[in-house]
Amino acid sequence: MKLISLTANKSTFHPIYFNDGINIIVGKQVAPHNENDGNTYNGVGKSLTLHLIHFCLGSNKIDSFTKKIPDWEFTLRFKIDEKEYFCKRSTNNQGVIEFNGVELKPRALHDKMIKLCFKTLDTPQNMTWTTLFSRFVRRYRASYASFDAFVPKESDYSKILNNCYLLGIDTELIIKKKELRDLQLASAATEKAIKKDPVFRQYYLGKNDAELDEADLEYRIALLEKEISEFKVSNNYHELEVEANEKSYQKKELENQRVLVNNYIKNIEDSEKETEDVKEEKLLKVYEAASVEIPEMIKRNLEEVSKFHQELLVTRNIRLHKELLKQKQRLEEIDNQILQIGVRMDELLDYLNSHGALEEYVALTKQLSALKNDLNRIHEYQRILKAYRDTKLDIKAHMIEQDKATDLYLEDHSDYLDNLRTEFWRYAKRFYPKKKSGLVIKNNSGDNTLRYSLEARIEDDSSDGVNEVRMFCFDWLLLNCQVSKIKFVAHDSRMFANMDPRQRETLFRIVEEGCSSADFQYICSINEDALLSFKSMMEEKEYYNIIQDNVVMELNDDDPSSKLLGIQIDIDLEDKGKSSEDMA
């Protein structure tokens, strides 16, 4: 893939037509010697160029485009394997991109570009068109922080995956370690969940014995199941229970009555025995008393009194006998009632003893369900704990296995890896002949998701300009590996900001050589003073051929028409809140 042109539907826009080889977009000062004229290199559109390339190729929606430059439409033309393509995207409707006359959603375009530019058709998670393409076109301020900082907030795993893929290093081992690490984290989450669960926690901490509780529950469940299987439900249990209680009360009342009647009968029988004759001396005493109190009885004699008494006894005995018969009949009735009630009570109690109420049955089933649930919880704990321990051991074994496989891979591919190291070292030595430098590729057996340790090193890499040189060497190495069909690298002016003139000169010499020998494109935006800083280090013809003849655009801020868009506008191009996943 090489770029052909970047155009727009507005006449004020300055179209860019890209050359094979070096393409320089220069930011110029109109009055460089006047420090007070307010003209600067910033805001002329140099950085915007790189963002527009991404925009046409399906980057995230840029809200400021919709607000600040509505109705604009940008078109990027490019070629892959000498076949020309174009992508056209409007600032108004950014959800649709026209690809060679066909409208596509951004993600559909990503899939299309992946297939066109990369050897793989199926990319794993974290390896997308955006993450891969960003390694050829650094567009954000944060992208110039370090050699592997291509996408804002990109995870270390994504960095190593994408970088190794473009370096031609096996990615299956990277993916496998990530999968094992994810399993490890999931296993740790399982352990945490076990410790948080109030039931599981007791067993995990050893306060309860799962095997003992399991045996006890199984025994209790068996007993309860037997009880429930023999349980007979009575639909009118409570009615019969009320009747039994009433019968019991009635029986007690009748038994009390029976006692009273028996006592009454005994009293009658005792009274009937009082039939002896009245003693004469008693009669005399009675008579004497009567003569005092009843004067009219004085006329009566002792015989009459005796006769009167006998008549009273006969009358009394007849009355007592009748009452005795009546009470014995009443006693018989009571006994019969007690007998009948007793029979009914026996029936009721037998039935109630062999049956139960529905709620009692429900209570038993609930109890059984609770016991079974407790038993299932123990079984679940035992299953989870076993799976956790088995997984933990399996992961550990696979980790060791993968570490060995990685060592073997690095050993088997040592020639290729040495070539990568040599290439990086060769580029770095061009800049710093006396500084130690190199590309470190090692097996990372640490407790993390990173399969390899990948570092681009230059001695004193904290010094001004060294970090930028390191970035350039790494980017140029990625391009030269040619894992993809992308044949260009694009840099913002930030790449040159901290370099000294000698480093800038060296960079363009390396680029010129590479573009000539390998048919690459190099696209950069750079300030005029940065170019002029090394002009004296080249022969005039050399400077013209490498630099001057390859300037495809000159921009300045003396007037809005001299800027890329041809208008005065401030656009925020930094996706500060976006992650690499958002940009995929």
Contacts in CASP RR format, 6 or more apart in sequence:
PFRMAT RR
TARGET T0000
AUTHOR 0000-0000-0000
METHOD contacts of the structure
MODEL  1
MKLISLTANKSTFHPIYFNDGINIIVGKQVAPHNENDGNTYNGVGKSLTL
HLIHFCLGSNKIDSFTKKIPDWEFTLRFKIDEKEYFCKRSTNNQGVIEFN
GVELKPRALHDKMIKLCFKTLDTPQNMTWTTLFSRFVRRYRASYASFDAF
VPKESDYSKILNNCYLLGIDTELIIKKKELRDLQLASAATEKAIKKDPVF
RQYYLGKNDAELDEADLEYRIALLEKEISEFKVSNNYHELEVEANEKSYQ
KKELENQRVLVNNYIKNIEDSEKETEDVKEEKLLKVYEAASVEIPEMIKR
NLEEVSKFHQELLVTRNIRLHKELLKQKQRLEEIDNQILQIGVRMDELLD
YLNSHGALEEYVALTKQLSALKNDLNRIHEYQRILKAYRDTKLDIKAHMI
EQDKATDLYLEDHSDYLDNLRTEFWRYAKRFYPKKKSGLVIKNNSGDNTL
RYSLEARIEDDSSDGVNEVRMFCFDWLLLNCQVSKIKFVAHDSRMFANMD
PRQRETLFRIVEEGCSSADFQYICSINEDALLSFKSMMEEKEYYNIIQDN
VVMELNDDDPSSKLLGIQIDIDLEDKGKSSEDMA
1 78 0 8 1.000
1 79 0 8 1.000
1 80 0 8 1.000
1 116 0 8 1.000
1 117 0 8 1.000
1 484 0 8 1.000
1 485 0 8 1.000
1 486 0 8 1.000
1 487 0 8 1.000
1 488 0 8 1.000
2 18 0 8 1.000
2 20 0 8 1.000
2 78 0 8 1.000
2 79 0 8 1.000
2 487 0 8 1.000
2 488 0 8 1.000
2 521 0 8 1.000
3 18 0 8 1.000
3 23 0 8 1.000
3 53 0 8 1.000
3 76 0 8 1.000
3 77 0 8 1.000
3 78 0 8 1.000
3 488 0 8 1.000
3 521 0 8 1.000
3 523 0 8 1.000
4 17 0 8 1.000
4 18 0 8 1.000
4 77 0 8 1.000
4 78 0 8 1.000
4 79 0 8 1.000
4 84 0 8 1.000
5 15 0 8 1.000
5 16 0 8 1.000
5 17 0 8 1.000
5 18 0 8 1.000
5 75 0 8 1.000
5 76 0 8 1.000
5 77 0 8 1.000
6 15 0 8 1.000
6 16 0 8 1.000
6 18 0 8 1.000
6 49 0 8 1.000
6 52 0 8 1.000
6 53 0 8 1.000
6 56 0 8 1.000
6 74 0 8 1.000
6 75 0 8 1.000
6 76 0 8 1.000
6 77 0 8 1.000
7 13 0 8 1.000
7 15 0 8 1.000
7 16 0 8 1.000
7 74 0 8 1.000
7 75 0 8 1.000
7 77 0 8 1.000
8 15 0 8 1.000
8 72 0 8 1.000
8 73 0 8 1.000
8 74 0 8 1.000
8 75 0 8 1.000
8 565 0 8 1.000
9 72 0 8 1.000
9 73 0 8 1.000
9 74 0 8 1.000
9 75 0 8 1.000
10 72 0 8 1.000
10 565 0 8 1.000
12 561 0 8 1.000
12 565 0 8 1.000
12 566 0 8 1.000
12 567 0 8 1.000
13 564 0 8 1.000
13 565 0 8 1.000
13 566 0 8 1.000
14 553 0 8 1.000
14 555 0 8 1.000
14 563 0 8 1.000
14 564 0 8 1.000
14 565 0 8 1.000
14 566 0 8 1.000
16 23 0 8 1.000
16 25 0 8 1.000
16 49 0 8 1.000
16 552 0 8 1.000
16 553 0 8 1.000
17 552 0 8 1.000
18 521 0 8 1.000
18 523 0 8 1.000
18 552 0 8 1.000
19 521 0 8 1.000
19 550 0 8 1.000
19 552 0 8 1.000
20 515 0 8 1.000
20 519 0 8 1.000
20 521 0 8 1.000
21 515 0 8 1.000
21 516 0 8 1.000
21 520 0 8 1.000
21 521 0 8 1.000
21 522 0 8 1.000
21 550 0 8 1.000
22 508 0 8 1.000
22 511 0 8 1.000
22 512 0 8 1.000
22 515 0 8 1.000
22 521 0 8 1.000
22 522 0 8 1.000
22 546 0 8 1.000
22 547 0 8 1.000
22 550 0 8 1.000
23 521 0 8 1.000
23 522 0 8 1.000
23 523 0 8 1.000
23 524 0 8 1.000
23 550 0 8 1.000
23 552 0 8 1.000
24 524 0 8 1.000
24 525 0 8 1.000
24 526 0 8 1.000
24 531 0 8 1.000
24 547 0 8 1.000
24 550 0 8 1.000
24 551 0 8 1.000
24 552 0 8 1.000
24 553 0 8 1.000
25 46 0 8 1.000
25 49 0 8 1.000
25 523 0 8 1.000
25 524 0 8 1.000
25 525 0 8 1.000
25 526 0 8 1.000
25 551 0 8 1.000
25 552 0 8 1.000
25 553 0 8 1.000
25 554 0 8 1.000
25 555 0 8 1.000
26 525 0 8 1.000
26 526 0 8 1.000
26 527 0 8 1.000
26 528 0 8 1.000
26 531 0 8 1.000
26 551 0 8 1.000
26 553 0 8 1.000
26 554 0 8 1.000
26 555 0 8 1.000
27 41 0 8 1.000
27 44 0 8 1.000
27 46 0 8 1.000
27 493 0 8 1.000
27 525 0 8 1.000
27 526 0 8 1.000
27 527 0 8 1.000
27 528 0 8 1.000
27 554 0 8 1.000
27 555 0 8 1.000
27 556 0 8 1.000
28 41 0 8 1.000
28 528 0 8 1.000
28 554 0 8 1.000
28 555 0 8 1.000
28 556 0 8 1.000
29 39 0 8 1.000
29 40 0 8 1.000
29 41 0 8 1.000
29 528 0 8 1.000
29 529 0 8 1.000
29 556 0 8 1.000
30 37 0 8 1.000
30 39 0 8 1.000
30 556 0 8 1.000
30 557 0 8 1.000
30 558 0 8 1.000
31 37 0 8 1.000
31 39 0 8 1.000
31 558 0 8 1.000
32 528 0 8 1.000
32 529 0 8 1.000
39 556 0 8 1.000
39 557 0 8 1.000
39 558 0 8 1.000
40 557 0 8 1.000
41 493 0 8 1.000
41 527 0 8 1.000
41 528 0 8 1.000
41 529 0 8 1.000
41 557 0 8 1.000
42 557 0 8 1.000
43 557 0 8 1.000
43 563 0 8 1.000
43 570 0 8 1.000
44 555 0 8 1.000
44 556 0 8 1.000
44 557 0 8 1.000
44 562 0 8 1.000
44 563 0 8 1.000
44 564 0 8 1.000
45 525 0 8 1.000
45 555 0 8 1.000
45 563 0 8 1.000
45 564 0 8 1.000
45 565 0 8 1.000
46 492 0 8 1.000
46 493 0 8 1.000
46 525 0 8 1.000
46 526 0 8 1.000
46 555 0 8 1.000
46 564 0 8 1.000
47 139 0 8 1.000
47 492 0 8 1.000
47 493 0 8 1.000
47 525 0 8 1.000
47 573 0 8 1.000
48 564 0 8 1.000
48 565 0 8 1.000
48 571 0 8 1.000
48 573 0 8 1.000
49 525 0 8 1.000
49 553 0 8 1.000
49 564 0 8 1.000
50 137 0 8 1.000
50 138 0 8 1.000
50 139 0 8 1.000
50 490 0 8 1.000
50 492 0 8 1.000
50 525 0 8 1.000
51 59 0 8 1.000
51 62 0 8 1.000
51 139 0 8 1.000
51 573 0 8 1.000
52 74 0 8 1.000
52 76 0 8 1.000
53 76 0 8 1.000
53 137 0 8 1.000
53 139 0 8 1.000
53 490 0 8 1.000
54 133 0 8 1.000
54 134 0 8 1.000
54 137 0 8 1.000
54 139 0 8 1.000
55 62 0 8 1.000
55 65 0 8 1.000
55 74 0 8 1.000
55 89 0 8 1.000
56 74 0 8 1.000
56 75 0 8 1.000
56 76 0 8 1.000
56 87 0 8 1.000
56 88 0 8 1.000
56 89 0 8 1.000
56 97 0 8 1.000
57 76 0 8 1.000
57 87 0 8 1.000
57 109 0 8 1.000
57 113 0 8 1.000
57 129 0 8 1.000
57 133 0 8 1.000
58 87 0 8 1.000
58 89 0 8 1.000
58 97 0 8 1.000
58 106 0 8 1.000
58 109 0 8 1.000
58 110 0 8 1.000
58 129 0 8 1.000
58 130 0 8 1.000
59 106 0 8 1.000
59 130 0 8 1.000
59 583 0 8 1.000
60 575 0 8 1.000
60 578 0 8 1.000
60 582 0 8 1.000
60 583 0 8 1.000
61 94 0 8 1.000
61 95 0 8 1.000
62 91 0 8 1.000
62 94 0 8 1.000
62 571 0 8 1.000
62 573 0 8 1.000
64 571 0 8 1.000
64 572 0 8 1.000
64 573 0 8 1.000
65 72 0 8 1.000
65 91 0 8 1.000
65 94 0 8 1.000
65 571 0 8 1.000
66 91 0 8 1.000
66 92 0 8 1.000
66 94 0 8 1.000
68 569 0 8 1.000
68 570 0 8 1.000
68 571 0 8 1.000
69 91 0 8 1.000
69 565 0 8 1.000
69 567 0 8 1.000
69 569 0 8 1.000
69 571 0 8 1.000
70 91 0 8 1.000
70 92 0 8 1.000
71 90 0 8 1.000
71 91 0 8 1.000
71 92 0 8 1.000
72 90 0 8 1.000
72 91 0 8 1.000
73 88 0 8 1.000
73 89 0 8 1.000
73 90 0 8 1.000
73 91 0 8 1.000
74 88 0 8 1.000
74 89 0 8 1.000
74 91 0 8 1.000
75 86 0 8 1.000
75 87 0 8 1.000
75 88 0 8 1.000
76 86 0 8 1.000
76 87 0 8 1.000
76 88 0 8 1.000
77 84 0 8 1.000
77 85 0 8 1.000
77 86 0 8 1.000
78 84 0 8 1.000
78 85 0 8 1.000
78 86 0 8 1.000
78 87 0 8 1.000
79 85 0 8 1.000
80 116 0 8 1.000
80 117 0 8 1.000
80 485 0 8 1.000
81 485 0 8 1.000
85 99 0 8 1.000
85 100 0 8 1.000
85 116 0 8 1.000
86 98 0 8 1.000
86 99 0 8 1.000
86 100 0 8 1.000
86 101 0 8 1.000
87 97 0 8 1.000
87 98 0 8 1.000
87 99 0 8 1.000
87 109 0 8 1.000
88 97 0 8 1.000
88 98 0 8 1.000
88 101 0 8 1.000
89 96 0 8 1.000
89 97 0 8 1.000
89 98 0 8 1.000
90 96 0 8 1.000
95 105 0 8 1.000
95 106 0 8 1.000
96 103 0 8 1.000
96 104 0 8 1.000
96 105 0 8 1.000
97 103 0 8 1.000
97 104 0 8 1.000
97 105 0 8 1.000
97 106 0 8 1.000
97 109 0 8 1.000
98 104 0 8 1.000
99 109 0 8 1.000
99 112 0 8 1.000
104 112 0 8 1.000
109 129 0 8 1.000
110 128 0 8 1.000
110 129 0 8 1.000
110 130 0 8 1.000
110 584 0 8 1.000
111 129 0 8 1.000
113 129 0 8 1.000
113 133 0 8 1.000
114 120 0 8 1.000
114 121 0 8 1.000
114 123 0 8 1.000
114 128 0 8 1.000
114 129 0 8 1.000
114 132 0 8 1.000
115 121 0 8 1.000
116 485 0 8 1.000
117 132 0 8 1.000
117 133 0 8 1.000
117 484 0 8 1.000
117 485 0 8 1.000
117 486 0 8 1.000
118 132 0 8 1.000
118 483 0 8 1.000
118 484 0 8 1.000
118 485 0 8 1.000
119 483 0 8 1.000
119 484 0 8 1.000
120 165 0 8 1.000
123 132 0 8 1.000
124 161 0 8 1.000
124 171 0 8 1.000
124 175 0 8 1.000
126 155 0 8 1.000
126 157 0 8 1.000
126 158 0 8 1.000
126 161 0 8 1.000
126 162 0 8 1.000
126 580 0 8 1.000
126 581 0 8 1.000
126 584 0 8 1.000
127 158 0 8 1.000
127 161 0 8 1.000
127 162 0 8 1.000
127 165 0 8 1.000
127 171 0 8 1.000
128 583 0 8 1.000
128 584 0 8 1.000
129 584 0 8 1.000
130 151 0 8 1.000
130 580 0 8 1.000
130 583 0 8 1.000
130 584 0 8 1.000
131 150 0 8 1.000
131 151 0 8 1.000
131 154 0 8 1.000
131 158 0 8 1.000
131 162 0 8 1.000
131 580 0 8 1.000
131 583 0 8 1.000
131 584 0 8 1.000
132 162 0 8 1.000
132 165 0 8 1.000
132 166 0 8 1.000
132 484 0 8 1.000
133 486 0 8 1.000
134 143 0 8 1.000
134 150 0 8 1.000
134 151 0 8 1.000
134 583 0 8 1.000
135 150 0 8 1.000
135 162 0 8 1.000
135 163 0 8 1.000
135 166 0 8 1.000
135 475 0 8 1.000
135 478 0 8 1.000
136 475 0 8 1.000
136 478 0 8 1.000
136 479 0 8 1.000
136 486 0 8 1.000
136 488 0 8 1.000
136 489 0 8 1.000
136 490 0 8 1.000
137 489 0 8 1.000
137 490 0 8 1.000
137 523 0 8 1.000
138 144 0 8 1.000
138 150 0 8 1.000
138 471 0 8 1.000
138 475 0 8 1.000
138 490 0 8 1.000
138 491 0 8 1.000
138 492 0 8 1.000
138 495 0 8 1.000
139 492 0 8 1.000
139 573 0 8 1.000
140 151 0 8 1.000
140 152 0 8 1.000
140 573 0 8 1.000
140 574 0 8 1.000
140 575 0 8 1.000
141 494 0 8 1.000
141 574 0 8 1.000
142 149 0 8 1.000
142 152 0 8 1.000
142 574 0 8 1.000
143 149 0 8 1.000
143 150 0 8 1.000
143 151 0 8 1.000
143 152 0 8 1.000
143 492 0 8 1.000
144 468 0 8 1.000
144 471 0 8 1.000
144 492 0 8 1.000
144 494 0 8 1.000
144 495 0 8 1.000
146 467 0 8 1.000
146 471 0 8 1.000
147 456 0 8 1.000
147 467 0 8 1.000
147 470 0 8 1.000
147 471 0 8 1.000
147 473 0 8 1.000
147 474 0 8 1.000
148 159 0 8 1.000
148 163 0 8 1.000
148 454 0 8 1.000
148 456 0 8 1.000
148 474 0 8 1.000
150 159 0 8 1.000
150 162 0 8 1.000
151 158 0 8 1.000
151 580 0 8 1.000
151 583 0 8 1.000
152 575 0 8 1.000
152 576 0 8 1.000
152 577 0 8 1.000
152 578 0 8 1.000
152 579 0 8 1.000
152 580 0 8 1.000
152 583 0 8 1.000
153 577 0 8 1.000
153 578 0 8 1.000
153 579 0 8 1.000
153 580 0 8 1.000
154 579 0 8 1.000
154 580 0 8 1.000
155 580 0 8 1.000
156 448 0 8 1.000
156 449 0 8 1.000
156 450 0 8 1.000
157 174 0 8 1.000
157 178 0 8 1.000
157 449 0 8 1.000
157 450 0 8 1.000
158 580 0 8 1.000
160 174 0 8 1.000
160 450 0 8 1.000
160 451 0 8 1.000
160 452 0 8 1.000
160 454 0 8 1.000
161 171 0 8 1.000
161 174 0 8 1.000
161 175 0 8 1.000
161 178 0 8 1.000
163 454 0 8 1.000
163 478 0 8 1.000
164 170 0 8 1.000
164 171 0 8 1.000
164 174 0 8 1.000
164 451 0 8 1.000
164 452 0 8 1.000
164 454 0 8 1.000
165 171 0 8 1.000
165 483 0 8 1.000
166 478 0 8 1.000
166 481 0 8 1.000
166 483 0 8 1.000
166 484 0 8 1.000
167 420 0 8 1.000
167 477 0 8 1.000
167 478 0 8 1.000
167 481 0 8 1.000
167 483 0 8 1.000
168 416 0 8 1.000
168 481 0 8 1.000
168 483 0 8 1.000
169 413 0 8 1.000
169 417 0 8 1.000
169 441 0 8 1.000
169 452 0 8 1.000
170 409 0 8 1.000
170 413 0 8 1.000
173 402 0 8 1.000
173 405 0 8 1.000
173 406 0 8 1.000
173 409 0 8 1.000
173 451 0 8 1.000
174 450 0 8 1.000
174 451 0 8 1.000
174 452 0 8 1.000
176 402 0 8 1.000
176 451 0 8 1.000
177 399 0 8 1.000
177 402 0 8 1.000
177 449 0 8 1.000
177 450 0 8 1.000
177 451 0 8 1.000
178 449 0 8 1.000
178 451 0 8 1.000
180 395 0 8 1.000
180 398 0 8 1.000
180 399 0 8 1.000
180 402 0 8 1.000
181 448 0 8 1.000
181 449 0 8 1.000
182 449 0 8 1.000
183 391 0 8 1.000
183 395 0 8 1.000
184 395 0 8 1.000
187 388 0 8 1.000
187 391 0 8 1.000
187 392 0 8 1.000
187 395 0 8 1.000
190 384 0 8 1.000
190 387 0 8 1.000
190 388 0 8 1.000
191 388 0 8 1.000
193 200 0 8 1.000
194 200 0 8 1.000
194 201 0 8 1.000
194 204 0 8 1.000
194 381 0 8 1.000
194 384 0 8 1.000
194 385 0 8 1.000
194 388 0 8 1.000
195 201 0 8 1.000
195 204 0 8 1.000
195 205 0 8 1.000
199 374 0 8 1.000
199 377 0 8 1.000
199 378 0 8 1.000
199 381 0 8 1.000
200 377 0 8 1.000
200 381 0 8 1.000
200 384 0 8 1.000
202 208 0 8 1.000
203 209 0 8 1.000
203 210 0 8 1.000
203 378 0 8 1.000
203 381 0 8 1.000
203 385 0 8 1.000
204 381 0 8 1.000
204 385 0 8 1.000
210 378 0 8 1.000
210 381 0 8 1.000
210 382 0 8 1.000
213 374 0 8 1.000
213 378 0 8 1.000
214 375 0 8 1.000
214 378 0 8 1.000
214 379 0 8 1.000
217 371 0 8 1.000
217 374 0 8 1.000
217 375 0 8 1.000
217 378 0 8 1.000
218 375 0 8 1.000
220 371 0 8 1.000
221 368 0 8 1.000
221 371 0 8 1.000
221 372 0 8 1.000
221 375 0 8 1.000
224 364 0 8 1.000
224 367 0 8 1.000
224 368 0 8 1.000
224 371 0 8 1.000
225 368 0 8 1.000
227 364 0 8 1.000
228 361 0 8 1.000
228 364 0 8 1.000
228 365 0 8 1.000
228 368 0 8 1.000
231 356 0 8 1.000
231 361 0 8 1.000
231 364 0 8 1.000
232 354 0 8 1.000
232 355 0 8 1.000
232 356 0 8 1.000
233 355 0 8 1.000
233 356 0 8 1.000
233 357 0 8 1.000
233 358 0 8 1.000
233 361 0 8 1.000
234 240 0 8 1.000
234 351 0 8 1.000
234 352 0 8 1.000
234 355 0 8 1.000
234 356 0 8 1.000
234 357 0 8 1.000
235 358 0 8 1.000
237 352 0 8 1.000
237 355 0 8 1.000
237 356 0 8 1.000
237 357 0 8 1.000
237 358 0 8 1.000
238 357 0 8 1.000
240 348 0 8 1.000
240 351 0 8 1.000
240 352 0 8 1.000
241 352 0 8 1.000
243 348 0 8 1.000
244 345 0 8 1.000
244 348 0 8 1.000
244 349 0 8 1.000
244 352 0 8 1.000
247 341 0 8 1.000
247 342 0 8 1.000
247 344 0 8 1.000
247 345 0 8 1.000
247 348 0 8 1.000
248 345 0 8 1.000
250 337 0 8 1.000
250 341 0 8 1.000
251 338 0 8 1.000
251 341 0 8 1.000
251 342 0 8 1.000
251 345 0 8 1.000
254 334 0 8 1.000
254 337 0 8 1.000
254 338 0 8 1.000
254 341 0 8 1.000
255 338 0 8 1.000
257 334 0 8 1.000
258 331 0 8 1.000
258 334 0 8 1.000
258 335 0 8 1.000
258 338 0 8 1.000
261 327 0 8 1.000
261 330 0 8 1.000
261 331 0 8 1.000
261 334 0 8 1.000
262 331 0 8 1.000
264 327 0 8 1.000
265 324 0 8 1.000
265 327 0 8 1.000
265 328 0 8 1.000
265 331 0 8 1.000
268 320 0 8 1.000
268 323 0 8 1.000
268 324 0 8 1.000
268 327 0 8 1.000
269 324 0 8 1.000
271 316 0 8 1.000
271 320 0 8 1.000
272 317 0 8 1.000
272 320 0 8 1.000
272 321 0 8 1.000
272 324 0 8 1.000
274 313 0 8 1.000
275 313 0 8 1.000
275 317 0 8 1.000
277 306 0 8 1.000
277 310 0 8 1.000
278 286 0 8 1.000
278 305 0 8 1.000
278 306 0 8 1.000
278 309 0 8 1.000
280 302 0 8 1.000
283 302 0 8 1.000
283 305 0 8 1.000
283 306 0 8 1.000
283 309 0 8 1.000
284 302 0 8 1.000
286 305 0 8 1.000
287 297 0 8 1.000
287 302 0 8 1.000
287 305 0 8 1.000
290 297 0 8 1.000
290 298 0 8 1.000
291 297 0 8 1.000
291 298 0 8 1.000
399 445 0 8 1.000
402 451 0 8 1.000
403 443 0 8 1.000
403 445 0 8 1.000
406 443 0 8 1.000
406 445 0 8 1.000
406 451 0 8 1.000
406 452 0 8 1.000
407 443 0 8 1.000
410 417 0 8 1.000
410 441 0 8 1.000
410 442 0 8 1.000
410 443 0 8 1.000
417 441 0 8 1.000
420 439 0 8 1.000
420 441 0 8 1.000
420 477 0 8 1.000
420 481 0 8 1.000
421 438 0 8 1.000
421 439 0 8 1.000
421 441 0 8 1.000
423 477 0 8 1.000
423 480 0 8 1.000
424 437 0 8 1.000
424 438 0 8 1.000
424 439 0 8 1.000
424 456 0 8 1.000
424 473 0 8 1.000
424 474 0 8 1.000
424 477 0 8 1.000
425 437 0 8 1.000
425 438 0 8 1.000
425 439 0 8 1.000
427 472 0 8 1.000
427 473 0 8 1.000
427 476 0 8 1.000
427 477 0 8 1.000
427 510 0 8 1.000
428 435 0 8 1.000
428 437 0 8 1.000
428 438 0 8 1.000
428 458 0 8 1.000
428 469 0 8 1.000
428 470 0 8 1.000
428 473 0 8 1.000
429 437 0 8 1.000
430 506 0 8 1.000
430 509 0 8 1.000
430 510 0 8 1.000
431 458 0 8 1.000
431 469 0 8 1.000
431 473 0 8 1.000
431 503 0 8 1.000
431 506 0 8 1.000
431 507 0 8 1.000
432 458 0 8 1.000
432 459 0 8 1.000
432 466 0 8 1.000
432 469 0 8 1.000
435 458 0 8 1.000
435 459 0 8 1.000
435 460 0 8 1.000
436 457 0 8 1.000
436 458 0 8 1.000
436 459 0 8 1.000
437 457 0 8 1.000
437 458 0 8 1.000
437 459 0 8 1.000
438 456 0 8 1.000
438 457 0 8 1.000
438 458 0 8 1.000
439 454 0 8 1.000
439 455 0 8 1.000
439 456 0 8 1.000
439 457 0 8 1.000
439 474 0 8 1.000
439 477 0 8 1.000
440 453 0 8 1.000
440 454 0 8 1.000
440 455 0 8 1.000
440 456 0 8 1.000
440 457 0 8 1.000
441 452 0 8 1.000
441 453 0 8 1.000
441 454 0 8 1.000
442 452 0 8 1.000
442 453 0 8 1.000
443 451 0 8 1.000
443 452 0 8 1.000
443 453 0 8 1.000
444 450 0 8 1.000
444 451 0 8 1.000
444 452 0 8 1.000
444 453 0 8 1.000
456 470 0 8 1.000
456 473 0 8 1.000
456 474 0 8 1.000
457 470 0 8 1.000
458 466 0 8 1.000
458 469 0 8 1.000
458 470 0 8 1.000
458 473 0 8 1.000
460 466 0 8 1.000
461 467 0 8 1.000
461 470 0 8 1.000
464 498 0 8 1.000
464 500 0 8 1.000
465 498 0 8 1.000
465 499 0 8 1.000
465 500 0 8 1.000
465 503 0 8 1.000
467 498 0 8 1.000
468 494 0 8 1.000
468 495 0 8 1.000
468 496 0 8 1.000
468 497 0 8 1.000
468 498 0 8 1.000
468 499 0 8 1.000
468 503 0 8 1.000
469 499 0 8 1.000
469 503 0 8 1.000
469 507 0 8 1.000
471 495 0 8 1.000
472 491 0 8 1.000
472 495 0 8 1.000
472 507 0 8 1.000
475 489 0 8 1.000
475 491 0 8 1.000
476 489 0 8 1.000
476 510 0 8 1.000
476 511 0 8 1.000
478 489 0 8 1.000
479 486 0 8 1.000
479 487 0 8 1.000
479 488 0 8 1.000
479 489 0 8 1.000
479 520 0 8 1.000
480 514 0 8 1.000
480 518 0 8 1.000
487 518 0 8 1.000
487 519 0 8 1.000
487 520 0 8 1.000
487 521 0 8 1.000
488 520 0 8 1.000
488 521 0 8 1.000
488 522 0 8 1.000
488 523 0 8 1.000
489 520 0 8 1.000
489 521 0 8 1.000
489 522 0 8 1.000
489 523 0 8 1.000
490 522 0 8 1.000
490 523 0 8 1.000
490 524 0 8 1.000
491 523 0 8 1.000
491 524 0 8 1.000
491 525 0 8 1.000
492 524 0 8 1.000
492 525 0 8 1.000
493 524 0 8 1.000
493 525 0 8 1.000
493 526 0 8 1.000
493 527 0 8 1.000
493 530 0 8 1.000
495 524 0 8 1.000
496 504 0 8 1.000
496 507 0 8 1.000
496 524 0 8 1.000
496 526 0 8 1.000
496 527 0 8 1.000
496 530 0 8 1.000
497 530 0 8 1.000
499 507 0 8 1.000
499 530 0 8 1.000
501 533 0 8 1.000
501 534 0 8 1.000
501 537 0 8 1.000
502 534 0 8 1.000
502 537 0 8 1.000
504 530 0 8 1.000
504 531 0 8 1.000
504 533 0 8 1.000
504 534 0 8 1.000
505 534 0 8 1.000
505 537 0 8 1.000
505 538 0 8 1.000
508 534 0 8 1.000
508 546 0 8 1.000
508 547 0 8 1.000
509 546 0 8 1.000
511 522 0 8 1.000
512 545 0 8 1.000
512 546 0 8 1.000
514 520 0 8 1.000
515 521 0 8 1.000
515 522 0 8 1.000
531 547 0 8 1.000
535 543 0 8 1.000
535 547 0 8 1.000
538 546 0 8 1.000
538 547 0 8 1.000
553 564 0 8 1.000
555 562 0 8 1.000
555 563 0 8 1.000
555 564 0 8 1.000
556 562 0 8 1.000
556 563 0 8 1.000
557 563 0 8 1.000
560 566 0 8 1.000
560 567 0 8 1.000
560 568 0 8 1.000
561 567 0 8 1.000
575 582 0 8 1.000
575 583 0 8 1.000
END
